[in-house]
Amino acid sequence: MYYFMQRTEGGNLYGGAVDQINNSYLCLAYASYHYSPILVELPEPTPTPTPSATPTPSATPTQAPTNVPTATPTPTATPKVTPQAPSISTITDKLLKVSGKELTGGTLTVESKTFRKITSSKNGYWVFTLKKALVSGTKVSAFVVHNGLRSPVKVTYVIPATPIVSRLKANSLYVKGTATKGAVVYAKILKKVYSAKASVKTGAFSVKISKIKKGTMVSVNCKAGGRMSGIRIVKAV
């Protein structure tokens, strides 16, 4: 609604109000002595344009810096590993060499009641020579120290050498040969086992058996120092 007021030349006060009614404007005019509504057509006011919003500038994408030096990783310490026990090859009471395998190349100790040897492996193998053959049943142990850590101990025992058997003929009643001195010699034919004691001085033995036929297989071994030897198989000819 709009209001207005004006004084005439005669000194009378003249005024009114204007309001919009259905796209027309109603003018209420009055004087100092009376008023009356007058419907007049007034031009529609020109709307004041609303200023458009200033666009917000888009954010400039941030580019990752280049040529930034990366952190050098801290090297981790290699954990120490307990070395495996060395292996020992079969030792018989006739051998003068003791040997085996050991992969780390550490300090190897081989010992028994009669000797102690400190050595090391080469290409995974170790070997040394004895001054005198060991007696059957002798305990031999070995271990290795590598990077300050000691391996478990490997233990083995000297065994009697496999008996040497003389030529066996068909219809023979004896199995003869030589074995560890004082050893008990066994001759097995099929499921039956025969035995005899070897000479304490020479190691010679003669085991009495039943008469055998040509082609019969005989297994011979011996026992000394609580240890069994390897088996030798002969055939009657």
ROKOL-145464 format. One record per residue (C-alpha): residue number from 1; chain; x, y, z. Coordinates in steps of 0.1 Angstrom, whole numbers, padded with zeros to 4 digits, always signed. Layout:
N
<site><k>NUM</k><c>A</c><px>X</px><py>Y</py><pz>Z</pz></site>
...
END
This chain:
237
<site><k>1</k><c>A</c><px>+0000</px><py>+0000</py><pz>+0000</pz></site>
<site><k>2</k><c>A</c><px>+0013</px><py>+0035</py><pz>-0009</pz></site>
<site><k>3</k><c>A</c><px>+0003</px><py>+0067</py><pz>+0010</pz></site>
<site><k>4</k><c>A</c><px>+0003</px><py>+0103</py><pz>-0002</pz></site>
<site><k>5</k><c>A</c><px>-0007</px><py>+0138</py><pz>+0011</pz></site>
<site><k>6</k><c>A</c><px>-0010</px><py>+0171</py><pz>-0006</pz></site>
<site><k>7</k><c>A</c><px>-0024</px><py>+0206</py><pz>+0003</pz></site>
<site><k>8</k><c>A</c><px>-0045</px><py>+0224</py><pz>-0023</pz></site>
<site><k>9</k><c>A</c><px>-0043</px><py>+0261</py><pz>-0033</pz></site>
<site><k>10</k><c>A</c><px>-0074</px><py>+0268</py><pz>-0011</pz></site>
<site><k>11</k><c>A</c><px>-0055</px><py>+0254</py><pz>+0019</pz></site>
<site><k>12</k><c>A</c><px>-0074</px><py>+0222</py><pz>+0022</pz></site>
<site><k>13</k><c>A</c><px>-0055</px><py>+0191</py><pz>+0030</pz></site>
<site><k>14</k><c>A</c><px>-0057</px><py>+0164</py><pz>+0004</pz></site>
<site><k>15</k><c>A</c><px>-0043</px><py>+0129</py><pz>+0006</pz></site>
<site><k>16</k><c>A</c><px>-0050</px><py>+0092</py><pz>+0002</pz></site>
<site><k>17</k><c>A</c><px>-0037</px><py>+0057</py><pz>-0001</pz></site>
<site><k>18</k><c>A</c><px>-0033</px><py>+0033</py><pz>-0030</pz></site>
<site><k>19</k><c>A</c><px>-0035</px><py>-0004</py><pz>-0028</pz></site>
<site><k>20</k><c>A</c><px>-0034</px><py>-0032</py><pz>-0054</pz></site>
<site><k>21</k><c>A</c><px>-0067</px><py>-0051</py><pz>-0060</pz></site>
<site><k>22</k><c>A</c><px>-0067</px><py>-0078</py><pz>-0088</pz></site>
<site><k>23</k><c>A</c><px>-0040</px><py>-0061</py><pz>-0109</pz></site>
<site><k>24</k><c>A</c><px>-0058</px><py>-0027</py><pz>-0104</pz></site>
<site><k>25</k><c>A</c><px>-0050</px><py>-0001</py><pz>-0079</pz></site>
<site><k>26</k><c>A</c><px>-0076</px><py>+0015</py><pz>-0055</pz></site>
<site><k>27</k><c>A</c><px>-0071</px><py>+0050</py><pz>-0046</pz></site>
<site><k>28</k><c>A</c><px>-0087</px><py>+0063</py><pz>-0014</pz></site>
<site><k>29</k><c>A</c><px>-0087</px><py>+0100</py><pz>-0016</pz></site>
<site><k>30</k><c>A</c><px>-0099</px><py>+0123</py><pz>+0011</pz></site>
<site><k>31</k><c>A</c><px>-0100</px><py>+0160</py><pz>+0018</pz></site>
<site><k>32</k><c>A</c><px>-0102</px><py>+0178</py><pz>+0051</pz></site>
<site><k>33</k><c>A</c><px>-0140</px><py>+0176</py><pz>+0049</pz></site>
<site><k>34</k><c>A</c><px>-0148</px><py>+0142</py><pz>+0033</pz></site>
<site><k>35</k><c>A</c><px>-0133</px><py>+0112</py><pz>+0016</pz></site>
<site><k>36</k><c>A</c><px>-0145</px><py>+0088</py><pz>-0011</pz></site>
<site><k>37</k><c>A</c><px>-0129</px><py>+0057</py><pz>-0027</pz></site>
<site><k>38</k><c>A</c><px>-0119</px><py>+0062</py><pz>-0064</pz></site>
<site><k>39</k><c>A</c><px>-0109</px><py>+0032</py><pz>-0085</pz></site>
<site><k>40</k><c>A</c><px>-0082</px><py>+0042</py><pz>-0108</pz></site>
<site><k>41</k><c>A</c><px>-0059</px><py>+0023</py><pz>-0131</pz></site>
<site><k>42</k><c>A</c><px>-0023</px><py>+0030</py><pz>-0122</pz></site>
<site><k>43</k><c>A</c><px>+0006</px><py>+0017</py><pz>-0142</pz></site>
<site><k>44</k><c>A</c><px>+0021</px><py>-0015</py><pz>-0127</pz></site>
<site><k>45</k><c>A</c><px>+0054</px><py>-0007</py><pz>-0110</pz></site>
<site><k>46</k><c>A</c><px>+0084</px><py>-0020</py><pz>-0127</pz></site>
<site><k>47</k><c>A</c><px>+0100</px><py>-0047</py><pz>-0105</pz></site>
<site><k>48</k><c>A</c><px>+0135</px><py>-0040</py><pz>-0093</pz></site>
<site><k>49</k><c>A</c><px>+0158</px><py>-0066</py><pz>-0107</pz></site>
<site><k>50</k><c>A</c><px>+0174</px><py>-0088</py><pz>-0081</pz></site>
<site><k>51</k><c>A</c><px>+0212</px><py>-0089</py><pz>-0085</pz></site>
<site><k>52</k><c>A</c><px>+0224</px><py>-0123</py><pz>-0096</pz></site>
<site><k>53</k><c>A</c><px>+0247</px><py>-0141</py><pz>-0072</pz></site>
<site><k>54</k><c>A</c><px>+0283</px><py>-0138</py><pz>-0080</pz></site>
<site><k>55</k><c>A</c><px>+0295</px><py>-0173</py><pz>-0089</pz></site>
<site><k>56</k><c>A</c><px>+0319</px><py>-0189</py><pz>-0064</pz></site>
<site><k>57</k><c>A</c><px>+0352</px><py>-0196</py><pz>-0081</pz></site>
<site><k>58</k><c>A</c><px>+0359</px><py>-0234</py><pz>-0082</pz></site>
<site><k>59</k><c>A</c><px>+0387</px><py>-0247</py><pz>-0061</pz></site>
<site><k>60</k><c>A</c><px>+0420</px><py>-0251</py><pz>-0079</pz></site>
<site><k>61</k><c>A</c><px>+0430</px><py>-0288</py><pz>-0077</pz></site>
<site><k>62</k><c>A</c><px>+0461</px><py>-0293</py><pz>-0055</pz></site>
<site><k>63</k><c>A</c><px>+0489</px><py>-0311</py><pz>-0073</pz></site>
<site><k>64</k><c>A</c><px>+0511</px><py>-0334</py><pz>-0053</pz></site>
<site><k>65</k><c>A</c><px>+0546</px><py>-0322</py><pz>-0050</pz></site>
<site><k>66</k><c>A</c><px>+0571</px><py>-0339</py><pz>-0073</pz></site>
<site><k>67</k><c>A</c><px>+0607</px><py>-0350</py><pz>-0066</pz></site>
<site><k>68</k><c>A</c><px>+0600</px><py>-0355</py><pz>-0029</pz></site>
<site><k>69</k><c>A</c><px>+0627</px><py>-0378</py><pz>-0015</pz></site>
<site><k>70</k><c>A</c><px>+0613</px><py>-0410</py><pz>+0000</pz></site>
<site><k>71</k><c>A</c><px>+0623</px><py>-0422</py><pz>+0034</pz></site>
<site><k>72</k><c>A</c><px>+0650</px><py>-0449</py><pz>+0033</pz></site>
<site><k>73</k><c>A</c><px>+0638</px><py>-0481</py><pz>+0050</pz></site>
<site><k>74</k><c>A</c><px>+0656</px><py>-0491</py><pz>+0081</pz></site>
<site><k>75</k><c>A</c><px>+0674</px><py>-0525</py><pz>+0075</pz></site>
<site><k>76</k><c>A</c><px>+0661</px><py>-0552</py><pz>+0098</pz></site>
<site><k>77</k><c>A</c><px>+0686</px><py>-0574</py><pz>+0116</pz></site>
<site><k>78</k><c>A</c><px>+0688</px><py>-0610</py><pz>+0103</pz></site>
<site><k>79</k><c>A</c><px>+0678</px><py>-0633</py><pz>+0131</pz></site>
<site><k>80</k><c>A</c><px>+0703</px><py>-0659</py><pz>+0141</pz></site>
<site><k>81</k><c>A</c><px>+0693</px><py>-0695</py><pz>+0135</pz></site>
<site><k>82</k><c>A</c><px>+0706</px><py>-0724</py><pz>+0155</pz></site>
<site><k>83</k><c>A</c><px>+0726</px><py>-0746</py><pz>+0131</pz></site>
<site><k>84</k><c>A</c><px>+0716</px><py>-0782</py><pz>+0125</pz></site>
<site><k>85</k><c>A</c><px>+0735</px><py>-0810</py><pz>+0140</pz></site>
<site><k>86</k><c>A</c><px>+0762</px><py>-0824</py><pz>+0117</pz></site>
<site><k>87</k><c>A</c><px>+0758</px><py>-0859</py><pz>+0103</pz></site>
<site><k>88</k><c>A</c><px>+0783</px><py>-0887</py><pz>+0109</pz></site>
<site><k>89</k><c>A</c><px>+0789</px><py>-0915</py><pz>+0084</pz></site>
<site><k>90</k><c>A</c><px>+0789</px><py>-0951</py><pz>+0096</pz></site>
<site><k>91</k><c>A</c><px>+0821</px><py>-0958</py><pz>+0116</pz></site>
<site><k>92</k><c>A</c><px>+0833</px><py>-0994</py><pz>+0118</pz></site>
<site><k>93</k><c>A</c><px>+0860</px><py>-1008</py><pz>+0140</pz></site>
<site><k>94</k><c>A</c><px>+0882</px><py>-1012</py><pz>+0109</pz></site>
<site><k>95</k><c>A</c><px>+0881</px><py>-0976</py><pz>+0096</pz></site>
<site><k>96</k><c>A</c><px>+0908</px><py>-0950</py><pz>+0103</pz></site>
<site><k>97</k><c>A</c><px>+0887</px><py>-0921</py><pz>+0088</pz></site>
<site><k>98</k><c>A</c><px>+0857</px><py>-0904</py><pz>+0103</pz></site>
<site><k>99</k><c>A</c><px>+0836</px><py>-0883</py><pz>+0081</pz></site>
<site><k>100</k><c>A</c><px>+0802</px><py>-0867</py><pz>+0076</pz></site>
<site><k>101</k><c>A</c><px>+0783</px><py>-0836</py><pz>+0064</pz></site>
<site><k>102</k><c>A</c><px>+0780</px><py>-0801</py><pz>+0079</pz></site>
<site><k>103</k><c>A</c><px>+0765</px><py>-0772</py><pz>+0058</pz></site>
<site><k>104</k><c>A</c><px>+0773</px><py>-0740</py><pz>+0078</pz></site>
<site><k>105</k><c>A</c><px>+0811</px><py>-0742</py><pz>+0077</pz></site>
<site><k>106</k><c>A</c><px>+0812</px><py>-0734</py><pz>+0114</pz></site>
<site><k>107</k><c>A</c><px>+0836</px><py>-0748</py><pz>+0140</pz></site>
<site><k>108</k><c>A</c><px>+0831</px><py>-0786</py><pz>+0142</pz></site>
<site><k>109</k><c>A</c><px>+0840</px><py>-0807</py><pz>+0172</pz></site>
<site><k>110</k><c>A</c><px>+0841</px><py>-0845</py><pz>+0170</pz></site>
<site><k>111</k><c>A</c><px>+0850</px><py>-0864</py><pz>+0201</pz></site>
<site><k>112</k><c>A</c><px>+0849</px><py>-0897</py><pz>+0220</pz></site>
<site><k>113</k><c>A</c><px>+0867</px><py>-0911</py><pz>+0251</pz></site>
<site><k>114</k><c>A</c><px>+0899</px><py>-0915</py><pz>+0231</pz></site>
<site><k>115</k><c>A</c><px>+0901</px><py>-0883</py><pz>+0210</pz></site>
<site><k>116</k><c>A</c><px>+0888</px><py>-0848</py><pz>+0204</pz></site>
<site><k>117</k><c>A</c><px>+0891</px><py>-0832</py><pz>+0170</pz></site>
<site><k>118</k><c>A</c><px>+0882</px><py>-0796</py><pz>+0161</pz></site>
<site><k>119</k><c>A</c><px>+0878</px><py>-0790</py><pz>+0124</pz></site>
<site><k>120</k><c>A</c><px>+0855</px><py>-0774</py><pz>+0098</pz></site>
<site><k>121</k><c>A</c><px>+0836</px><py>-0786</py><pz>+0067</pz></site>
<site><k>122</k><c>A</c><px>+0846</px><py>-0779</py><pz>+0031</pz></site>
<site><k>123</k><c>A</c><px>+0819</px><py>-0778</py><pz>+0005</pz></site>
<site><k>124</k><c>A</c><px>+0795</px><py>-0793</py><pz>+0031</pz></site>
<site><k>125</k><c>A</c><px>+0817</px><py>-0823</py><pz>+0040</pz></site>
<site><k>126</k><c>A</c><px>+0842</px><py>-0830</py><pz>+0067</pz></site>
<site><k>127</k><c>A</c><px>+0867</px><py>-0857</py><pz>+0073</pz></site>
<site><k>128</k><c>A</c><px>+0898</px><py>-0865</py><pz>+0094</pz></site>
<site><k>129</k><c>A</c><px>+0921</px><py>-0895</py><pz>+0100</pz></site>
<site><k>130</k><c>A</c><px>+0924</px><py>-0914</py><pz>+0132</pz></site>
<site><k>131</k><c>A</c><px>+0957</px><py>-0928</py><pz>+0145</pz></site>
<site><k>132</k><c>A</c><px>+0940</px><py>-0960</py><pz>+0155</pz></site>
<site><k>133</k><c>A</c><px>+0907</px><py>-0977</py><pz>+0147</pz></site>
<site><k>134</k><c>A</c><px>+0880</px><py>-0973</py><pz>+0173</pz></site>
<site><k>135</k><c>A</c><px>+0866</px><py>-1003</py><pz>+0192</pz></site>
<site><k>136</k><c>A</c><px>+0831</px><py>-1015</py><pz>+0184</pz></site>
<site><k>137</k><c>A</c><px>+0805</px><py>-0999</py><pz>+0207</pz></site>
<site><k>138</k><c>A</c><px>+0826</px><py>-0966</py><pz>+0211</pz></site>
<site><k>139</k><c>A</c><px>+0804</px><py>-0935</py><pz>+0214</pz></site>
<site><k>140</k><c>A</c><px>+0813</px><py>-0907</py><pz>+0190</pz></site>
<site><k>141</k><c>A</c><px>+0796</px><py>-0873</py><pz>+0192</pz></site>
<site><k>142</k><c>A</c><px>+0798</px><py>-0842</py><pz>+0171</pz></site>
<site><k>143</k><c>A</c><px>+0784</px><py>-0806</py><pz>+0171</pz></site>
<site><k>144</k><c>A</c><px>+0791</px><py>-0773</py><pz>+0153</pz></site>
<site><k>145</k><c>A</c><px>+0792</px><py>-0737</py><pz>+0165</pz></site>
<site><k>146</k><c>A</c><px>+0781</px><py>-0711</py><pz>+0139</pz></site>
<site><k>147</k><c>A</c><px>+0775</px><py>-0674</py><pz>+0145</pz></site>
<site><k>148</k><c>A</c><px>+0779</px><py>-0679</py><pz>+0182</pz></site>
<site><k>149</k><c>A</c><px>+0751</px><py>-0706</py><pz>+0183</pz></site>
<site><k>150</k><c>A</c><px>+0757</px><py>-0742</py><pz>+0191</pz></site>
<site><k>151</k><c>A</c><px>+0739</px><py>-0770</py><pz>+0173</pz></site>
<site><k>152</k><c>A</c><px>+0724</px><py>-0801</py><pz>+0189</pz></site>
<site><k>153</k><c>A</c><px>+0748</px><py>-0829</py><pz>+0195</pz></site>
<site><k>154</k><c>A</c><px>+0748</px><py>-0858</py><pz>+0170</pz></site>
<site><k>155</k><c>A</c><px>+0757</px><py>-0892</py><pz>+0186</pz></site>
<site><k>156</k><c>A</c><px>+0766</px><py>-0924</py><pz>+0169</pz></site>
<site><k>157</k><c>A</c><px>+0784</px><py>-0956</py><pz>+0179</pz></site>
<site><k>158</k><c>A</c><px>+0811</px><py>-0976</py><pz>+0163</pz></site>
<site><k>159</k><c>A</c><px>+0799</px><py>-1009</py><pz>+0149</pz></site>
<site><k>160</k><c>A</c><px>+0818</px><py>-1041</py><pz>+0140</pz></site>
<site><k>161</k><c>A</c><px>+0830</px><py>-1044</py><pz>+0104</pz></site>
<site><k>162</k><c>A</c><px>+0809</px><py>-1066</py><pz>+0082</pz></site>
<site><k>163</k><c>A</c><px>+0823</px><py>-1102</py><pz>+0083</pz></site>
<site><k>164</k><c>A</c><px>+0844</px><py>-1115</py><pz>+0054</pz></site>
<site><k>165</k><c>A</c><px>+0830</px><py>-1149</py><pz>+0043</pz></site>
<site><k>166</k><c>A</c><px>+0851</px><py>-1176</py><pz>+0025</pz></site>
<site><k>167</k><c>A</c><px>+0838</px><py>-1192</py><pz>-0006</pz></site>
<site><k>168</k><c>A</c><px>+0808</px><py>-1213</py><pz>+0003</pz></site>
<site><k>169</k><c>A</c><px>+0803</px><py>-1247</py><pz>-0015</pz></site>
<site><k>170</k><c>A</c><px>+0772</px><py>-1268</py><pz>-0019</pz></site>
<site><k>171</k><c>A</c><px>+0769</px><py>-1296</py><pz>+0007</pz></site>
<site><k>172</k><c>A</c><px>+0792</px><py>-1276</py><pz>+0030</pz></site>
<site><k>173</k><c>A</c><px>+0786</px><py>-1280</py><pz>+0068</pz></site>
<site><k>174</k><c>A</c><px>+0804</px><py>-1248</py><pz>+0078</pz></site>
<site><k>175</k><c>A</c><px>+0804</px><py>-1211</py><pz>+0070</pz></site>
<site><k>176</k><c>A</c><px>+0839</px><py>-1197</py><pz>+0075</pz></site>
<site><k>177</k><c>A</c><px>+0856</px><py>-1164</py><pz>+0075</pz></site>
<site><k>178</k><c>A</c><px>+0869</px><py>-1135</py><pz>+0096</pz></site>
<site><k>179</k><c>A</c><px>+0851</px><py>-1109</py><pz>+0118</pz></site>
<site><k>180</k><c>A</c><px>+0858</px><py>-1085</py><pz>+0146</pz></site>
<site><k>181</k><c>A</c><px>+0879</px><py>-1103</py><pz>+0173</pz></site>
<site><k>182</k><c>A</c><px>+0857</px><py>-1119</py><pz>+0199</pz></site>
<site><k>183</k><c>A</c><px>+0825</px><py>-1110</py><pz>+0181</pz></site>
<site><k>184</k><c>A</c><px>+0795</px><py>-1134</py><pz>+0179</pz></site>
<site><k>185</k><c>A</c><px>+0789</px><py>-1144</py><pz>+0142</pz></site>
<site><k>186</k><c>A</c><px>+0755</px><py>-1153</py><pz>+0129</pz></site>
<site><k>187</k><c>A</c><px>+0746</px><py>-1173</py><pz>+0098</pz></site>
<site><k>188</k><c>A</c><px>+0710</px><py>-1172</py><pz>+0087</pz></site>
<site><k>189</k><c>A</c><px>+0697</px><py>-1198</py><pz>+0062</pz></site>
<site><k>190</k><c>A</c><px>+0660</px><py>-1193</py><pz>+0054</pz></site>
<site><k>191</k><c>A</c><px>+0644</px><py>-1188</py><pz>+0088</pz></site>
<site><k>192</k><c>A</c><px>+0670</px><py>-1207</py><pz>+0108</pz></site>
<site><k>193</k><c>A</c><px>+0699</px><py>-1189</py><pz>+0125</pz></site>
<site><k>194</k><c>A</c><px>+0733</px><py>-1205</py><pz>+0134</pz></site>
<site><k>195</k><c>A</c><px>+0760</px><py>-1188</py><pz>+0155</pz></site>
<site><k>196</k><c>A</c><px>+0796</px><py>-1191</py><pz>+0167</pz></site>
<site><k>197</k><c>A</c><px>+0822</px><py>-1168</py><pz>+0184</pz></site>
<site><k>198</k><c>A</c><px>+0851</px><py>-1154</py><pz>+0164</pz></site>
<site><k>199</k><c>A</c><px>+0886</px><py>-1159</py><pz>+0177</pz></site>
<site><k>200</k><c>A</c><px>+0897</px><py>-1132</py><pz>+0202</pz></site>
<site><k>201</k><c>A</c><px>+0932</px><py>-1133</py><pz>+0187</pz></site>
<site><k>202</k><c>A</c><px>+0926</px><py>-1135</py><pz>+0150</pz></site>
<site><k>203</k><c>A</c><px>+0889</px><py>-1129</py><pz>+0145</pz></site>
<site><k>204</k><c>A</c><px>+0885</px><py>-1162</py><pz>+0125</pz></site>
<site><k>205</k><c>A</c><px>+0851</px><py>-1180</py><pz>+0128</pz></site>
<site><k>206</k><c>A</c><px>+0835</px><py>-1213</py><pz>+0117</pz></site>
<site><k>207</k><c>A</c><px>+0798</px><py>-1215</py><pz>+0120</pz></site>
<site><k>208</k><c>A</c><px>+0784</px><py>-1250</py><pz>+0118</pz></site>
<site><k>209</k><c>A</c><px>+0753</px><py>-1253</py><pz>+0096</pz></site>
<site><k>210</k><c>A</c><px>+0730</px><py>-1280</py><pz>+0081</pz></site>
<site><k>211</k><c>A</c><px>+0741</px><py>-1293</py><pz>+0047</pz></site>
<site><k>212</k><c>A</c><px>+0731</px><py>-1269</py><pz>+0021</pz></site>
<site><k>213</k><c>A</c><px>+0723</px><py>-1272</py><pz>-0016</pz></site>
<site><k>214</k><c>A</c><px>+0738</px><py>-1253</py><pz>-0045</pz></site>
<site><k>215</k><c>A</c><px>+0723</px><py>-1218</py><pz>-0049</pz></site>
<site><k>216</k><c>A</c><px>+0713</px><py>-1215</py><pz>-0012</pz></site>
<site><k>217</k><c>A</c><px>+0717</px><py>-1180</py><pz>+0001</pz></site>
<site><k>218</k><c>A</c><px>+0733</px><py>-1174</py><pz>+0035</pz></site>
<site><k>219</k><c>A</c><px>+0732</px><py>-1141</py><pz>+0054</pz></site>
<site><k>220</k><c>A</c><px>+0762</px><py>-1135</py><pz>+0077</pz></site>
<site><k>221</k><c>A</c><px>+0767</px><py>-1107</py><pz>+0103</pz></site>
<site><k>222</k><c>A</c><px>+0782</px><py>-1103</py><pz>+0137</pz></site>
<site><k>223</k><c>A</c><px>+0777</px><py>-1085</py><pz>+0170</pz></site>
<site><k>224</k><c>A</c><px>+0804</px><py>-1068</py><pz>+0192</pz></site>
<site><k>225</k><c>A</c><px>+0803</px><py>-1041</py><pz>+0218</pz></site>
<site><k>226</k><c>A</c><px>+0765</px><py>-1044</py><pz>+0219</pz></site>
<site><k>227</k><c>A</c><px>+0764</px><py>-1033</py><pz>+0182</pz></site>
<site><k>228</k><c>A</c><px>+0755</px><py>-1053</py><pz>+0151</pz></site>
<site><k>229</k><c>A</c><px>+0775</px><py>-1052</py><pz>+0119</pz></site>
<site><k>230</k><c>A</c><px>+0763</px><py>-1049</py><pz>+0084</pz></site>
<site><k>231</k><c>A</c><px>+0750</px><py>-1081</py><pz>+0066</pz></site>
<site><k>232</k><c>A</c><px>+0770</px><py>-1100</py><pz>+0040</pz></site>
<site><k>233</k><c>A</c><px>+0751</px><py>-1124</py><pz>+0017</pz></site>
<site><k>234</k><c>A</c><px>+0768</px><py>-1153</py><pz>+0001</pz></site>
<site><k>235</k><c>A</c><px>+0756</px><py>-1180</py><pz>-0023</pz></site>
<site><k>236</k><c>A</c><px>+0765</px><py>-1217</py><pz>-0022</pz></site>
<site><k>237</k><c>A</c><px>+0782</px><py>-1227</py><pz>-0055</pz></site>
END
